[in-house]
Amino acid sequence: MTASPGTLPPTFDRADGHAVFPKTDHDETARLNHLTNLNVHIGRTLSPGVRTAYEGRVKPAYEKEHGHAPENETVVRKAMLHDAYYQQWAALRRNTQEATQQTSREIALTRLDPLSDAAKDLNEGRNTLSLDPDLPIPNYQAKVDNHLMPGSYYESITGEDVTAAATYEVSLFPIGGASFGAKGDGGGRAMANFIRDQNPSFKPKRIVDMGGGIGGNTLPIADAYPDAELIVVDAAGPLLRYGHARAQDMGYSNVRFIQGAAETVDLEPGSVDLIVSVMFWHETSTPTVRDGLRHMHDLLAPGGMMLHLEQPNFDANTPVFERFMRDWDAYYNNEPFWPKLHRTDMVQAMADAGFAQDNLFDAGTEADIEPGRFQPWSTIVTRHRHETKDLGDTGRKLSVLGGYKGERWWMFGARK
Ligand SMILES: C[S@@+](CC[C@H](N)C(=O)[O-])C[C@H]1O[C@@H](n2cnc3c(N)ncnc32)[C@H](O)[C@@H]1O
């Protein structure tokens, strides 16, 4: 389904609130709507022009000068840096991201105390939140504010501060151009559908979401398996304080939140039936990928499953223009590990962690949003659609489940 050119995305007032979600005033809402629209406009209308600039101007000029097409993404990038359209597009995208993050941060910061109080009320006296203030912030995250989010996931102005989490949740709506759904859980819903559809008899009793943050994408998995115990593991205290309060307010009593590192979290080996992650690996590091996958293999029970939703990685068939576009966030959006993950053979990494080759699988997916809430096309208006439009069949198929065919996200996983 495609959106007609004039169709506007859903407005911020239609995002689902909860007791710790900032209630925005008229002007704040208008700013967030403007930024949501700008993100959609960039993705839907301006991003295709980057390909046009490359194919119509930059690539022919390069070929004329060198006698061959740009051979890799570094060469494409160097050539594109001189193109006026690319310069303007990149500057607008960067500025829109900065404005989105600054606006969301300001909304959260001006409610520092009320948000902390709301979270405290919901968290106090519950045994489902385990914090470890001594847990070191991973080095790779302490060094940068990921995706330009001021203070990243970790800044705590007071001992009870949850504004990092509120910033994150508010910003998801405009950044995604409202494409993640009213609860921002389009990724988690897609995973829950996939697991249920592909494995109808699989009934996990203990489920862990690694790097699960505020648990937004965990709750759809809890909905899919209401009898299971859910555990969100994350390194960031503010996200867990907020996420736990959020889940409590939304009526989930079977979701625990534990401050820990995915690669070391202290759970009993062999005690977990399902491990998931959403947009986790691209913000980590090579040692964390290696150690995290090994730890997950140890934690899973025999017959257990893991499933990860991520940015699609590269393979030998990924065109150089596609590679160049997908690495953009490393240069201009504080995502330093993103390019490395693109080039990491995660299939081999899963095998190296102990998973049998025959038990590996992958698939592509779009966001799944609650029916009847936002227009169905609102999931497909972002830039990724344009970058992958002529990717075709990548030939990457790990199993009968379909493989990745140029969808927005890549899901990869394994059975133990
Ligand atoms: C992009 S966010 C995704 C959060 C969540 N999965 C979601 O879908 O909203 C990445 C998360 O990974 C967490 N993280 C990074 N490294 C970690 C590690 N080694 N162990 C646990 N959490 C980690 C961060 O604190 C952050 O919450």
The ligand as an SDF file (V2000), in Angstrom:
LIG
                    3D

 27 29  0  0  0  0  0  0  0  0999 V2000
   18.4610    1.4950   20.5530 C   0  0  0  0  0  0  0  0  0  0  0  0
   18.1620    1.0690   22.2040 S   0  0  0  0  0  0  0  0  0  0  0  0
   16.8920   -0.1250   21.9700 C   0  0  0  0  0  0  0  0  0  0  0  0
   16.0350   -0.2770   23.1760 C   0  0  0  0  0  0  0  0  0  0  0  0
   14.8340   -1.2090   23.0180 C   0  0  0  0  0  0  0  0  0  0  0  0
   15.2300   -2.5290   22.5980 N   0  0  0  0  0  0  0  0  0  0  0  0
   13.7900   -0.6430   22.1080 C   0  0  0  0  0  0  0  0  0  0  0  0
   13.4250   -1.3360   21.1480 O   0  0  0  0  0  0  0  0  0  0  0  0
   13.3270    0.4640   22.3500 O   0  0  0  0  0  0  0  0  0  0  0  0
   19.5690    0.0890   22.6910 C   0  0  0  0  0  0  0  0  0  0  0  0
   19.5610   -0.2780   24.1530 C   0  0  0  0  0  0  0  0  0  0  0  0
   20.6420   -1.1550   24.4240 O   0  0  0  0  0  0  0  0  0  0  0  0
   21.1080   -0.8870   25.7490 C   0  0  0  0  0  0  0  0  0  0  0  0
   22.4480   -1.4750   25.8610 N   0  0  0  0  0  0  0  0  0  0  0  0
   23.5660   -1.1580   25.1760 C   0  0  0  0  0  0  0  0  0  0  0  0
   24.5700   -1.9970   25.4750 N   0  0  0  0  0  0  0  0  0  0  0  0
   24.0800   -2.8780   26.3800 C   0  0  0  0  0  0  0  0  0  0  0  0
   24.6100   -4.0270   27.0160 C   0  0  0  0  0  0  0  0  0  0  0  0
   25.8540   -4.4400   26.8140 N   0  0  0  0  0  0  0  0  0  0  0  0
   23.8050   -4.7160   27.8360 N   0  0  0  0  0  0  0  0  0  0  0  0
   22.5340   -4.3370   28.0510 C   0  0  0  0  0  0  0  0  0  0  0  0
   21.9760   -3.2540   27.4790 N   0  0  0  0  0  0  0  0  0  0  0  0
   22.7340   -2.5440   26.6340 C   0  0  0  0  0  0  0  0  0  0  0  0
   21.0100    0.6000   25.8530 C   0  0  0  0  0  0  0  0  0  0  0  0
   20.9980    1.0300   27.2090 O   0  0  0  0  0  0  0  0  0  0  0  0
   19.7020    0.8650   25.1140 C   0  0  0  0  0  0  0  0  0  0  0  0
   18.6050    0.8340   25.9770 O   0  0  0  0  0  0  0  0  0  0  0  0
  1  2  1  0
  2  3  1  0
  2 10  1  0
  3  4  1  0
  4  5  1  0
  5  6  1  0
  5  7  1  0
  7  8  2  0
  7  9  1  0
 10 11  1  0
 11 12  1  0
 11 26  1  0
 12 13  1  0
 13 14  1  0
 13 24  1  0
 14 15  1  0
 14 23  1  0
 15 16  2  0
 16 17  1  0
 17 18  1  0
 17 23  2  0
 18 19  1  0
 18 20  2  0
 20 21  1  0
 21 22  2  0
 22 23  1  0
 24 25  1  0
 24 26  1  0
 26 27  1  0
M  CHG  2   2   1   9  -1
M  END
$$$$
